[in-house]
Amino acid sequence: MKYILNILMMNTMKAGAGVPGWPKKDLQAHIAFMHNLNKELRESGEFVSAEGLSFPDQAKLVRAGKDGTLITDGIFPESKEFLAGYWIIDAATPERAYAVAGRISAAPGPGGTPLNMPVEVRPILSGPPPEML
Amino acid sequence: MKYILLMSGTKGGVDTYRAWSPKDIETHMAVLMSLNKELTESGEFVATQGLAGPAEAKVVRGQKNGMPVTDGIFPESKEFLLGYWIVDVATPERAYAIAGRISAAPGPGGVPTNMPIEVRQFASHGPKS
């Protein structure tokens, strides 16, 4: 079964701040940890995809207006949760998905201390029911 | 450049959608399937997924010993990711236009849902291997 592991952050992250502002050594250790986890997931056949997203200051919210015109909005409250990035994995059990999420959560931050960031784990739907296609 | 179009909503919103008539759901899905086909033909389609509802979501944190701690109770007001599209487009405006099409997909009685769609570019760097 496929699961998505979502990394959520508050809208206080700006381009050039946060992770990119860490000392180089700490950033390298963090990236090496993630690369190593991805390599392990590829070897076990569980890796599907992983992406990091641009910062909230580059996000837009789009709505279709009544007459079909677009309404875009780019100002978000500081309290809004943003998706920072995600992994999609193909895991045999939910427990395995939680274990992988736990590994991601334990990725090292400044000084090598685990970040313990929350990771949201959700099953991916296989698709709309066939009678609706 | 790749963009992700994120559709979010609350548990209440999901419950409302589940109460739509089969005909309304069918019409809604047909419009989205048609959009996917169009994006596939234009070479802009990368991926789309719907996610399971908030009731099946867990938040996981790693402990010092490496064991995961899971938490599954969320406030009703919490916004959840319902699904996403990944598109590979020439300009941000094109990504906004596609998001507008998704936002205009019909709801009950054929009235556009006008759902807000968050548009974000993929980071060019990051923990990829």
Interface residues (C-beta under 8 A of the other chain):
Chain A: I4 L5 N6 H30 I31 M34 H35 N38 K39 R42 S49 A50 E51 G52 L53 S54 Q58 A59 K60 L61 V62 R63 A64 G65 K66 G68 L70 T72 D73 E81 L83 G85 I88 P94 Y98 A99 A101 G102 R103 I104 S105 A106 P114 N116 M117 P118 V119 E120 V121 R122 P123 I124 L125 G127 P128 M132 L133
Chain B: I4 L5 L6 I25 E26 M29 A30 M33 A47 Q49 G50 L51 A52 E56 A57 K58 V59 V60 R61 G62 Q63 K64 G66 M67 P68 V69 T70 E79 L81 G83 P92 Y96 A97 A99 G100 R101 S103 A104 P112 N114 M115 P116 I117 E118 V119 R120 Q121 F122 A123 H125 G126 P127 K128 S129
